[in-house]
Amino acid sequence: MANIDCVIDTEPMARELESVGRHVNATTTAVVAMQTAVVAAEAKAADHVCKNVNRGFYSLIMSQISQKVAKLQSEVDSHLMQLKQHKKQLLAIQQRMERDYNMISARYMKLFGGLNANLKHRVFELDRPTMDFAIKELDQISNRSLYLTSTVPVSQEESLTLSQRIIVSNMKSRGQQVIESMQHFLLDMNEQDELNHRILLSRRKAQDANIAIPVIIAESNFDASHTNMDIYVNDSSLDRNSQMSIRQTVDSSLDTLQWGRGSMGTKEVESEFNRMLANSDASNRVKSTMSKLFNNSNYQTLNS
């Protein structure tokens, strides 16, 4: 194998490599600058996006709040207008009621004033002498010093004794009449009191007693799943409070009642139904249907 010795100049290659190194250094500097610019641009873009997102979210929330405020404000305004309208109507009703009350009260005051005057006149006319004595004469007697004027007794000495006797006799006569009138009045009052004691009861005696009240409990079926319970009591002999009390008592004890088919009173009920059916003006078809329903009915009574 032959050996060939040659000398190769590496200077151009070294120059090229040096040039490549300078370019690599320049490229590295450019890449670093570009990376710095990209980071700065990304940060700026992120800040811009965050600002726009915050601004948009704030605008959205403000818009929603403004819409809700406007909606609620419109509702408040409408309710306020309704309240003002109701206020005007209530004030008008109040004024009308005041006018009606004043008119009715004036009418009744006039009516009762006339009744009072008429009754007072009738009461006075029942016993006119007693009323005159109690109102007029007693007033004059108690205030006689005001009705009598002072006079100077100027008379002769021989006629003074006679005039005094006449005055004393007149006073005795009037006093006797007054005593007799008072005696008759007191006798009449005692007779009236005795009559009242004989007629009126001194006090009412309350006694406890047991009274049987008939009650009908009817169950109605509207469909397969709905039933209705009706409670009927006597409304001709009981007041409203007693009827309500009986209904509430029966309603509260419906679940505890024991029902059974009873035979007591069946013949009476059947005869009464037949009598009512015979006296009815309904058609034969209606009567036959009613009779069929009655024969097929199965009513129950409470077990003792």
Secondary structure, 3 states (H helix, E strand, C coil): CCCCCCCCCCHHHHHHHHHHHHHHHHHHHHHHHHHHHHHHHHHHHHHHHHHHHHHHHHHHHHHHHHHHHHHHHHHHHHHHHHHHHHHHHHHHHHHHHHHHHHHHHHHHHHHHHHHHHHHHHHHHHHCHHHHHHHHHHHHHHHCHHHHCCCCCCCCCHHHHHHHHHHHHHHHHHHHHHHHHHHHHHHHHHHHHHHHHHHHCCCCCCCCCCCCCCCEEEEEEECCCCCEEEEEEECCCCCCHHHHHHHHHHHHHCCCCCCEECCCCCHHHHHHHHHHHHHHCCCCHHHHHHHHHHHHHCCCCEECC
